[in-house]
Structure formats: structure tokens, C-alpha cells
Amino acid sequence: MIVYVSGGARSGKSRFAETYAARSGDDVTYLATAQAFDDEMRERIARHRGDRPAIWHTAEEPLDVAQAARNVQTPTLLLDCLSLWVSNLLLAGESEDRMLAATDDLLAALRERGGLSVLVSNEVGLGIVPDNALARTYRDALGRVNQRVAAASDEAYLLVSGLPLQLKGQP
């Protein structure tokens, strides 16, 4: 089962996804895509680690998340987040076509592994059109990745101000 969780910055999406994964009652692997390029990001990563249950497994992979998902041995996988993954791919020089192919590979890996997979992503398309080409490219690529993941998901949620709105699936 694939569950897609989206929302804006500080919308509560990660907390919702963590609670959803924990409710499975199974062992959980947290697949992190963040990279610590500066002190603020190192602090953010440390805070996220501290918020997770100590018994959860952690895997870190900024680029090849499909392979990382294939390597997960626990019944439940929480991938946080697609937003940073797309940013990592963009900064590594990947084209949008390559990102969409990587997304298809990730979705195939999740279906192959079975179990519960919860994927978190930012919704970045609700604001103004960015004023520079890199930001527009990112917004467009992430929007297309999000659409693909949401379409393939069994359940989808949008978080707004900490409140989940179910977009797809059985309540």
C-alpha cells in the first residue's frame, strides 16, 4: 500500500506521516533524503531524528531512493521527503525526464516490496510563479513527480495547518 502525504512547509505532514507509519504496528524504516550542507540543516536533521521512535531503522539516500527502498527489510517504509529528493536530483544535473523515470522506478520498487510505504512531499505549486529559472524548474519537476506519486498511491492526504484532508482512498 502506498500512502502519499503532501502539504506546505510546517503543515504537519511529517508528523502525520510518522503517526500513520507507527499505527501500522510493524517495524519501520525511515528513508531520509536530506543532506546536511549547513548548520541549520544539520540541526533540522538532528531534530527529525530525535522526534522518531528510537526503535525505528534509518536509511539515508539522497539520490537512488528506488534502490534504497528495495533494500529495506521492514514491513513499513516512511520516505521523507520527495521534495528534497527532487532538489538533490536537480542539483546533480538530472533532467525532468530522468526524474520522472526515477519516480517510476521508485513506485515499482514500492509495489515489489509490498507492505506499507508512506511518502512525504511538499506542495510547492500554490504560491506565486518563482522569479528565476532554477526555482521554476524545481517547482515544475516536483509538481510532476507529486502528480505521478499521487496517481499511483492508494491513499493521499493534504495537510493544511496541521489538519489532514484525505484526497484519495478509504477513510
C-alpha positions, -999 to +999 in steps of 0.1 A: +000+000+000+013+034-010+002+065+010+011+099-003+013+129+022+017+164+010+014+199+023+032+232+026+062+240+049+054+234+085+019+220+076+023+189+099+029+165+070+060+147+085+043+143+119+011+129+102+032+105+081+052+093+112+020+088+131+005+069+102+036+047+099+036+040+136+000+030+136+009+000+114+024-017+145+052-030+123+089-023+123+095+010+104+124+021+082+127+059+078+143+066+045+157+102+046+167+121+015+181+153+033+217+163+030+234+184+057+251+211+037+249+237+065+244+241+103+207+248+100+201+217+080+223+196+104+201+209+133+169+201+113+181+166+106+190+161+143+156+173+154+138+149+130+160+120+143+151+130+178+114+130+170+113+095+157+109+064+179+143+050+188+134+015+176+129+027+140+156+020+115+171+048+095+184+047+059+198+078+042+199+081+005+198+115-013+196+102-049+189+065-056+158+061-034+144+032-055+174+011-047+173+022-011+136+012-009+145-022-024+170-027+004+145-020+032+137-051+052+110-038+074+073-041+066+068-003+068+088+023+049+085+061+055+102+082+028+108+118+039+109+135+015+103+136-022+109+174-022+145+171-011+150+141-034+139+161-064+161+190-053+190+166-049+184+152-084+181+187-099+213+199-083+230+167-095+222+177-131+193+153-137+167+163-163+130+163-155+126+132-178+152+114-157+134+124-125+101+111-138+118+078-148+134+076-113+099+082-099+085+053-119+114+031-107+107+041-071+070+033-075+079-001-090+102-008-061+075+001-036+050-022-053+076-050-054+084-048-018+048-048-006+040-037+029+032-001+037+051+028+021+044+064+033+058+091+011+060+127+021+064+157-002+059+195-002+032+211-022+051+240-039+026+250-066+002+271-046+022+303-044+034+328-070+054+319-100+091+320-090+112+348-104+141+326-115+146+297-139+160+272-113+131+277-089+106+274-118+123+242-130+122+228-095+086+237-089+076+222-122+096+190-117+084+184-082+048+191-093+050+164-119+067+139-095+040+146-070+012+141-096+028+107-105+031+096-069-004+107-060-019+089-090-001+057-080-010+060-043-037+040-026-044+069-002-034+106-005-036+133+021-031+171+021-020+187+053-031+223+060-023+240+093-018+206+109-051+192+097-052+163+072-076+164+043-080+130+027-079+133-011-079+096-021-086+062-007-108+047+021-111+066+053 
